[in-house]
Amino acid sequence: MITTLRDFLALIKPNYTYTLFRDTDEAYKINRSYRPVVLKKRNGGMRILQVPDQRLRHLQRKILNYLQHAEISPSAAAYVKGRSIPGHAMHHAGNKMLVKLDIADFFGSISFPKVLHAVTEALKRSPVFSDSCSSEISWFITKVCTLNGSLPQGAPTSPILSNMVFLPLDQIIESYCFRRGIHYTRYSDDMFFSGDFQPFHIIGFIRKLLKKNGYTLNEKKIVVAGSGNRQTVTGVVVNKRPQAERSYRREIRQCIYYIGKFGLEEHMLRKGLISMNEDLGAQMVTELQRLIGRIVFVLQIDPNNREFQEYKRICVGLLNGLPAILSAEKTCLFCGMKAEKPDTL
């Protein structure tokens, strides 16, 4: 059983011990251990991630092993093994009202003291650590998992830690919703409420609860959708039966149509997906795998969709046949394939 800091250092081995002590220096972490990565959002905005270097990232992943017994709310749908987007959306299918609320700067609002408390509680539940293990262990773990006093969006430990920290609030919201017959789930910083209720009541309750606990409701991202409007939960339309958004399905249908018409290589050239500096075969494999992944997402939500079952069969067959196709003369890759013409080309 791990009781003292010395025990913990022996557990993580010398090469990680150096990193553990190195990254207790906040200035070092800010200047040396993390680098900013800018990602484009689908809505046109930007998201800045703080990505740890390889040594720190390996230590953080090792630390995840010691947090796996932490208590996570059943309402938390993201970052939990066995919980999927389709399963999450099912909770809200066919309801009269859907409200979506967003927590502004979610990871940045999760402070060092909140993480420290959550880590301490998680170690108490771990079979590896003693109930009376040193508070120094929790402090060191928290120190290497935070940046500038909060959770960095980009560290592998931040998602699970966010669920651990938010557990008490999840439980308060669950109790409030249960008494009113409201379905509640949370996907990271997105909170979903469905049922038959007055939206302003739940919005006001969440606004006050978040403010009291150091969070802020993003007023610009409040979504209220009745049964007559499109109700979307993490990219899944849930008005009657769950299914992927129409635009998502249309994009896949367009890809299949154009691949059938022009061939995979020509389609990728037209879309600007081929780099002359990289292996063509590898790029074609990557594109097919990406397309199959999108098709599988549709089928996870709607397993009996025959159209997309056929698209999957075609893409898997093409993927399996790529070596022969690449070695043969250039021919139509989808010879004989019948694909439905997309709604818009």
Stockholm file with secondary structure:
# STOCKHOLM 1.0

chainA/1-345         MITTLRDFLALIKPNYTYTLFRDTDEAYKINRSYRPVVLKKRNGGMRILQVPDQRLRHLQRKILNYLQHAEISPSAAAYVKGRSIPGHAMHHAGNKMLVKLDIADFFGSISFPKVLHAVTEALKRSPVFSDSCSSEISWFITKVCTLNGSLPQGAPTSPILSNMVFLPLDQIIESYCFRRGIHYTRYSDDMFFSGDFQPFHIIGFIRKLLKKNGYTLNEKKIVVAGSGNRQTVTGVVVNKRPQAERSYRREIRQCIYYIGKFGLEEHMLRKGLISMNEDLGAQMVTELQRLIGRIVFVLQIDPNNREFQEYKRICVGLLNGLPAILSAEKTCLFCGMKAEKPDTL
#=GR chainA/1-345 SS CBCSHHHHHHHHHHHHHHHHHHTTCHHHIIIIIEEEEEEECTTSCEEEEEEECHHHHHHHHHHHTTSTTSCCCTTBCSSCTTCCHHHHHHTTTTCSEEEEEEEETTGGGSBHHHHHHHHHHHHHHCSSBCTTCCHHHHHHHHHHHCBTTBCCTTSTTHHHHHHHHHHHHHHHHHHHHHHTTCEEEEETTEEEEEESSCHHHHHHHHHHHHHHTTCEECGGGCEEEETTSCCEETTEECSSSCEECHHHHHHHHHHHHHHHHHCHHHHHHHTTCCCTTSCHHHHHHHHHHHHHHHHHHHHHHCTTCHHHHHHHHHHHHHHHHHHHHHHSCCCCTTTTCCCCCCSCC
#=GC SS_cons         CBCSHHHHHHHHHHHHHHHHHHTTCHHHIIIIIEEEEEEECTTSCEEEEEEECHHHHHHHHHHHTTSTTSCCCTTBCSSCTTCCHHHHHHTTTTCSEEEEEEEETTGGGSBHHHHHHHHHHHHHHCSSBCTTCCHHHHHHHHHHHCBTTBCCTTSTTHHHHHHHHHHHHHHHHHHHHHHTTCEEEEETTEEEEEESSCHHHHHHHHHHHHHHTTCEECGGGCEEEETTSCCEETTEECSSSCEECHHHHHHHHHHHHHHHHHCHHHHHHHTTCCCTTSCHHHHHHHHHHHHHHHHHHHHHHCTTCHHHHHHHHHHHHHHHHHHHHHHSCCCCTTTTCCCCCCSCC
//
